[in-house]
Amino acid sequence: MKIAILGSGNVAYHLAKMFKEKNIPISQIFGRNEKDLQEISDQFEIPFSTTELADAELYFIAVNDDAVAAISKNIKNQNSLVAHTSGSLPKEILEGNYRKASFYPLQTFSKSKMLQYSEIPFFVEAENEADSQILENLALKISEKVMKSDYEKRKYIHLTAVFACNFVNHLFARAKEISDSQQIPFHYFLPLIKETTSKIEKIEPKLAQTGPAIRNDEKILQLHEALITEEEHLKIYQVMNESIKKMYEL
């Protein structure tokens, strides 16, 4: 099966890398950013183009959500299967007379960060069972964690991912602002962060909660609030503690 990838960002890079590692040939990588395409092409020995999209039987669209519809118009092969990699878009966002699908890897991707692809869950959706099986079989070459998921379910998967990943990373960034303001090396907090994330592999997150809010320790909460000088930090601190209290009915 001839496969092409549209895009040159983080997800496109890792798709190319994971397929290369599993000896799944890619006919072409296509997009607008010639520099990024060239780097992917050189690293994984995949032909690229910024002007002419190669004919393929399976296309993966791995671009920003707001560009999916526009780039999907480049695909003219009506006999092809086209899957986007977005967690928040329906397969119907694809604009063309071809078979539509989604192929969503549940992970945060950065080109500079190596990943264990076998641990990444994949959620697939297609218009018919045959196409769904094609995508499932492809995903199973990479990971054992493969699941069918329609758009209604996938929206909640993506929402959960935002809470579990994007919001948590933002809190890390805010925490670093506080540590930096006091000249405290942020890497001193990494063992705590690692223990916190590894703990929930064995303990329900709700049962793993610690800290002054769950203890209803008003003296410490007030002390912390007095220390916070940035308004945004204070709002986050208060909202998070209030949410913890509500969860545990304190």
C-alpha positions as a Markdown table, in Angstrom:
| # | Residue | x | y | z |
|---|---|---|---|---|
| 1 | Met | 0.0 | 0.0 | 0.0 |
| 2 | Lys | 1.4 | 3.4 | -1.0 |
| 3 | Ile | 1.3 | 5.8 | 2.0 |
| 4 | Ala | 1.8 | 9.6 | 2.0 |
| 5 | Ile | 2.0 | 12.0 | 4.9 |
| 6 | Leu | 0.8 | 15.6 | 4.6 |
| 7 | Gly | 2.5 | 17.8 | 7.1 |
| 8 | Ser | 6.0 | 18.5 | 8.5 |
| 9 | Gly | 5.4 | 19.3 | 12.1 |
| 10 | Asn | 5.8 | 17.3 | 15.3 |
| 11 | Val | 3.1 | 14.7 | 14.5 |
| 12 | Ala | 4.2 | 14.2 | 10.9 |
| 13 | Tyr | 7.8 | 13.8 | 12.0 |
| 14 | His | 6.9 | 11.1 | 14.5 |
| 15 | Leu | 4.6 | 9.3 | 12.1 |
| 16 | Ala | 7.4 | 9.1 | 9.6 |
| 17 | Lys | 9.8 | 7.9 | 12.4 |
| 18 | Met | 7.5 | 5.3 | 13.8 |
| 19 | Phe | 6.7 | 3.9 | 10.3 |
| 20 | Lys | 10.4 | 3.9 | 9.4 |
| 21 | Glu | 11.2 | 1.9 | 12.6 |
| 22 | Lys | 8.5 | -0.7 | 11.7 |
| 23 | Asn | 9.7 | -0.9 | 8.0 |
| 24 | Ile | 6.4 | 0.6 | 6.8 |
| 25 | Pro | 7.4 | 2.4 | 3.5 |
| 26 | Ile | 6.3 | 6.0 | 3.0 |
| 27 | Ser | 6.0 | 7.1 | -0.6 |
| 28 | Gln | 6.1 | 10.8 | 0.1 |
| 29 | Ile | 5.9 | 13.5 | 2.7 |
| 30 | Phe | 4.2 | 16.7 | 1.4 |
| 31 | Gly | 3.7 | 20.2 | 2.8 |
| 32 | Arg | 4.6 | 23.9 | 2.6 |
| 33 | Asn | 7.7 | 24.1 | 4.9 |
| 34 | Glu | 10.5 | 23.0 | 2.7 |
| 35 | Lys | 13.1 | 23.2 | 5.4 |
| 36 | Asp | 11.2 | 20.9 | 7.8 |
| 37 | Leu | 10.3 | 18.6 | 4.9 |
| 38 | Gln | 14.0 | 18.4 | 3.9 |
| 39 | Glu | 15.0 | 17.4 | 7.4 |
| 40 | Ile | 12.4 | 14.7 | 7.6 |
| 41 | Ser | 13.4 | 13.5 | 4.1 |
| 42 | Asp | 17.1 | 13.4 | 4.9 |
| 43 | Gln | 16.6 | 11.6 | 8.3 |
| 44 | Phe | 14.2 | 8.9 | 7.1 |
| 45 | Glu | 15.0 | 8.7 | 3.4 |
| 46 | Ile | 11.5 | 9.7 | 2.3 |
| 47 | Pro | 10.9 | 11.8 | -0.9 |
| 48 | Phe | 9.2 | 15.1 | -0.3 |
| 49 | Ser | 7.5 | 17.8 | -2.3 |
| 50 | Thr | 6.0 | 21.3 | -1.7 |
| 51 | Thr | 4.2 | 21.4 | -5.0 |
| 52 | Glu | 3.0 | 18.0 | -6.3 |
| 53 | Leu | 1.3 | 15.5 | -4.1 |
| 54 | Ala | 2.1 | 11.9 | -5.1 |
| 55 | Asp | -0.6 | 9.4 | -5.8 |
| 56 | Ala | -1.2 | 7.1 | -2.9 |
| 57 | Glu | -3.7 | 4.6 | -1.5 |
| 58 | Leu | -3.5 | 5.9 | 2.1 |
| 59 | Tyr | -2.9 | 9.5 | 3.1 |
| 60 | Phe | -2.3 | 10.8 | 6.6 |
| 61 | Ile | -3.0 | 14.5 | 7.3 |
| 62 | Ala | -0.8 | 15.6 | 10.2 |
| 63 | Val | -1.2 | 19.4 | 10.4 |
| 64 | Asn | -2.7 | 21.9 | 12.7 |
| 65 | Asp | -6.5 | 21.5 | 13.1 |
| 66 | Asp | -7.2 | 24.8 | 11.4 |
| 67 | Ala | -5.3 | 23.7 | 8.3 |
| 68 | Val | -6.8 | 20.1 | 7.9 |
| 69 | Ala | -9.7 | 21.1 | 5.7 |
| 70 | Ala | -7.6 | 23.2 | 3.3 |
| 71 | Ile | -4.8 | 20.7 | 2.8 |
| 72 | Ser | -7.3 | 17.9 | 2.4 |
| 73 | Lys | -8.4 | 19.5 | -0.9 |
| 74 | Asn | -5.0 | 18.6 | -2.4 |
| 75 | Ile | -6.0 | 14.9 | -2.5 |
| 76 | Lys | -7.7 | 14.0 | -5.8 |
| 77 | Asn | -7.6 | 10.2 | -5.8 |
| 78 | Gln | -11.2 | 9.2 | -5.2 |
| 79 | Asn | -10.1 | 5.6 | -4.5 |
| 80 | Ser | -7.8 | 6.6 | -1.6 |
| 81 | Leu | -8.3 | 6.4 | 2.2 |
| 82 | Val | -7.6 | 9.7 | 3.9 |
| 83 | Ala | -7.1 | 9.9 | 7.7 |
| 84 | His | -6.4 | 13.0 | 9.8 |
| 85 | Thr | -4.6 | 12.7 | 13.1 |
| 86 | Ser | -6.6 | 15.3 | 15.1 |
| 87 | Gly | -8.3 | 14.4 | 18.4 |
| 88 | Ser | -10.8 | 17.2 | 18.1 |
| 89 | Leu | -12.1 | 17.1 | 14.5 |
| 90 | Pro | -14.6 | 14.8 | 12.9 |
| 91 | Lys | -13.5 | 12.8 | 9.8 |
| 92 | Glu | -16.1 | 14.8 | 7.8 |
| 93 | Ile | -13.8 | 17.9 | 8.1 |
| 94 | Leu | -11.9 | 16.3 | 5.2 |
| 95 | Glu | -13.0 | 17.9 | 1.9 |
| 96 | Gly | -12.8 | 15.4 | -1.0 |
| 97 | Asn | -14.5 | 12.5 | -2.8 |
| 98 | Tyr | -12.5 | 9.8 | -1.0 |
| 99 | Arg | -13.0 | 7.5 | 2.0 |
| 100 | Lys | -12.6 | 9.5 | 5.2 |
| 101 | Ala | -11.1 | 8.4 | 8.5 |
| 102 | Ser | -9.3 | 9.5 | 11.6 |
| 103 | Phe | -6.1 | 8.0 | 13.1 |
| 104 | Tyr | -5.5 | 9.7 | 16.5 |
| 105 | Pro | -2.3 | 8.9 | 18.5 |
| 106 | Leu | -2.9 | 9.9 | 22.1 |
| 107 | Gln | 0.5 | 11.5 | 22.9 |
| 108 | Thr | 2.2 | 14.8 | 23.1 |
| 109 | Phe | 4.8 | 15.1 | 20.4 |
| 110 | Ser | 8.0 | 17.1 | 20.1 |
| 111 | Lys | 10.7 | 16.4 | 17.5 |
| 112 | Ser | 13.5 | 16.6 | 20.0 |
| 113 | Lys | 11.9 | 14.1 | 22.4 |
| 114 | Met | 12.3 | 10.4 | 21.8 |
| 115 | Leu | 9.2 | 8.3 | 22.5 |
| 116 | Gln | 8.4 | 4.6 | 23.1 |
| 117 | Tyr | 5.9 | 4.2 | 20.3 |
| 118 | Ser | 4.7 | 0.8 | 21.5 |
| 119 | Glu | 3.1 | 2.5 | 24.5 |
| 120 | Ile | 1.1 | 5.1 | 22.5 |
| 121 | Pro | -2.7 | 4.4 | 22.3 |
| 122 | Phe | -4.2 | 4.8 | 18.8 |
| 123 | Phe | -7.9 | 5.6 | 18.2 |
| 124 | Val | -9.2 | 4.9 | 14.8 |
| 125 | Glu | -12.4 | 5.6 | 13.0 |
| 126 | Ala | -13.5 | 5.0 | 9.4 |
| 127 | Glu | -16.6 | 5.0 | 7.2 |
| 128 | Asn | -16.6 | 1.2 | 6.8 |
| 129 | Glu | -15.3 | -1.8 | 8.6 |
| 130 | Ala | -12.7 | -2.7 | 5.9 |
| 131 | Asp | -11.0 | 0.7 | 6.2 |
| 132 | Ser | -11.2 | 0.6 | 9.9 |
| 133 | Gln | -9.4 | -2.8 | 9.8 |
| 134 | Ile | -6.7 | -1.3 | 7.5 |
| 135 | Leu | -6.0 | 1.4 | 10.1 |
| 136 | Glu | -6.2 | -0.9 | 13.0 |
| 137 | Asn | -3.7 | -3.4 | 11.4 |
| 138 | Leu | -1.3 | -0.5 | 10.7 |
| 139 | Ala | -1.6 | 0.8 | 14.3 |
| 140 | Leu | -1.1 | -2.7 | 15.7 |
| 141 | Lys | 2.3 | -2.8 | 14.0 |
| 142 | Ile | 3.3 | 0.1 | 16.2 |
| 143 | Ser | 1.4 | -0.4 | 19.4 |
| 144 | Glu | -0.9 | -3.0 | 21.1 |
| 145 | Lys | -3.1 | -0.2 | 22.4 |
| 146 | Val | -5.5 | 0.3 | 19.5 |
| 147 | Met | -9.1 | 1.1 | 19.9 |
| 148 | Lys | -12.0 | 2.0 | 17.6 |
| 149 | Ser | -13.5 | 5.3 | 18.6 |
| 150 | Asp | -16.2 | 7.4 | 17.0 |
| 151 | Tyr | -16.1 | 11.2 | 17.0 |
| 152 | Glu | -18.3 | 11.6 | 20.0 |
| 153 | Lys | -16.0 | 9.5 | 22.1 |
| 154 | Arg | -12.8 | 11.0 | 20.6 |
| 155 | Lys | -13.9 | 14.5 | 21.6 |
| 156 | Tyr | -13.9 | 13.4 | 25.3 |
| 157 | Ile | -10.6 | 11.6 | 24.8 |
| 158 | His | -9.1 | 14.8 | 23.6 |
| 159 | Leu | -10.7 | 16.9 | 26.4 |
| 160 | Thr | -9.3 | 14.5 | 29.0 |
| 161 | Ala | -5.9 | 14.8 | 27.3 |
| 162 | Val | -6.0 | 18.6 | 27.6 |
| 163 | Phe | -6.6 | 18.3 | 31.4 |
| 164 | Ala | -4.0 | 15.5 | 31.9 |
| 165 | Cys | -1.3 | 17.0 | 29.7 |
| 166 | Asn | -1.7 | 20.6 | 28.5 |
| 167 | Phe | -3.0 | 22.0 | 31.8 |
| 168 | Val | -0.5 | 20.0 | 33.9 |
| 169 | Asn | 2.4 | 21.2 | 31.7 |
| 170 | His | 1.1 | 24.8 | 32.1 |
| 171 | Leu | 1.3 | 24.3 | 35.9 |
| 172 | Phe | 4.9 | 23.2 | 35.5 |
| 173 | Ala | 5.6 | 26.3 | 33.6 |
| 174 | Arg | 4.0 | 28.5 | 36.3 |
| 175 | Ala | 5.8 | 26.6 | 39.0 |
| 176 | Lys | 9.1 | 27.3 | 37.2 |
| 177 | Glu | 8.3 | 31.0 | 37.2 |
| 178 | Ile | 8.0 | 30.9 | 41.0 |
| 179 | Ser | 11.2 | 28.9 | 41.5 |
| 180 | Asp | 13.0 | 31.1 | 39.1 |
| 181 | Ser | 11.9 | 34.2 | 40.9 |
| 182 | Gln | 13.6 | 32.8 | 44.1 |
| 183 | Gln | 16.7 | 31.5 | 42.3 |
| 184 | Ile | 15.7 | 27.9 | 43.1 |
| 185 | Pro | 16.9 | 25.4 | 40.4 |
| 186 | Phe | 13.7 | 24.0 | 38.9 |
| 187 | His | 15.4 | 20.6 | 38.3 |
| 188 | Tyr | 15.3 | 20.1 | 42.1 |
| 189 | Phe | 11.6 | 19.6 | 41.6 |
| 190 | Leu | 11.9 | 16.9 | 39.0 |
| 191 | Pro | 12.0 | 14.0 | 41.4 |
| 192 | Leu | 8.8 | 15.2 | 43.0 |
| 193 | Ile | 7.2 | 15.6 | 39.5 |
| 194 | Lys | 8.3 | 12.1 | 38.5 |
| 195 | Glu | 7.0 | 10.5 | 41.8 |
| 196 | Thr | 3.7 | 12.3 | 41.3 |
| 197 | Thr | 3.2 | 11.1 | 37.8 |
| 198 | Ser | 4.5 | 7.5 | 38.4 |
| 199 | Lys | 2.2 | 7.2 | 41.5 |
| 200 | Ile | -1.0 | 7.3 | 39.5 |
| 201 | Glu | 0.1 | 4.2 | 37.6 |
| 202 | Lys | -0.7 | 2.2 | 40.7 |
| 203 | Ile | -3.0 | 4.5 | 42.7 |
| 204 | Glu | -6.3 | 6.2 | 41.6 |
| 205 | Pro | -5.5 | 9.9 | 41.1 |
| 206 | Lys | -8.2 | 10.9 | 43.5 |
| 207 | Leu | -6.7 | 8.7 | 46.2 |
| 208 | Ala | -3.1 | 10.0 | 45.5 |
| 209 | Gln | -4.0 | 13.6 | 46.3 |
| 210 | Thr | -1.8 | 15.3 | 49.0 |
| 211 | Gly | -1.2 | 18.9 | 50.0 |
| 212 | Pro | -2.7 | 21.6 | 52.2 |
| 213 | Ala | -6.1 | 21.8 | 50.5 |
| 214 | Ile | -7.0 | 18.2 | 51.0 |
| 215 | Arg | -5.9 | 18.6 | 54.6 |
| 216 | Asn | -8.0 | 21.7 | 54.8 |
| 217 | Asp | -5.0 | 23.5 | 56.4 |
| 218 | Glu | -6.1 | 27.1 | 56.2 |
| 219 | Lys | -2.9 | 28.4 | 57.9 |
| 220 | Ile | -0.7 | 27.1 | 55.1 |
| 221 | Leu | -3.2 | 28.1 | 52.4 |
| 222 | Gln | -3.2 | 31.7 | 53.7 |
| 223 | Leu | 0.6 | 31.7 | 54.1 |
| 224 | His | 1.0 | 30.7 | 50.5 |
| 225 | Glu | -1.5 | 33.3 | 49.3 |
| 226 | Ala | 0.5 | 35.9 | 51.1 |
| 227 | Leu | 3.7 | 34.8 | 49.4 |
| 228 | Ile | 2.3 | 35.1 | 45.9 |
| 229 | Thr | 2.9 | 38.4 | 44.2 |
| 230 | Glu | 1.8 | 37.5 | 40.7 |
| 231 | Glu | -2.0 | 38.0 | 40.2 |
| 232 | Glu | -2.2 | 35.1 | 37.7 |
| 233 | His | -0.4 | 32.7 | 40.1 |
| 234 | Leu | -2.8 | 33.7 | 42.9 |
| 235 | Lys | -5.8 | 33.0 | 40.7 |
| 236 | Ile | -4.5 | 29.6 | 39.7 |
| 237 | Tyr | -3.6 | 28.8 | 43.4 |
| 238 | Gln | -7.1 | 29.7 | 44.6 |
| 239 | Val | -9.0 | 28.0 | 41.8 |
| 240 | Met | -7.0 | 24.8 | 42.2 |
| 241 | Asn | -7.4 | 24.7 | 45.9 |
| 242 | Glu | -11.2 | 25.4 | 45.6 |
| 243 | Ser | -11.5 | 22.6 | 43.1 |
| 244 | Ile | -9.7 | 20.1 | 45.5 |
| 245 | Lys | -11.9 | 21.1 | 48.4 |
| 246 | Lys | -15.1 | 20.6 | 46.3 |
| 247 | Met | -13.9 | 17.1 | 45.0 |
| 248 | Tyr | -13.3 | 16.0 | 48.6 |
| 249 | Glu | -16.3 | 17.9 | 50.0 |
| 250 | Leu | -14.2 | 19.8 | 52.5 |
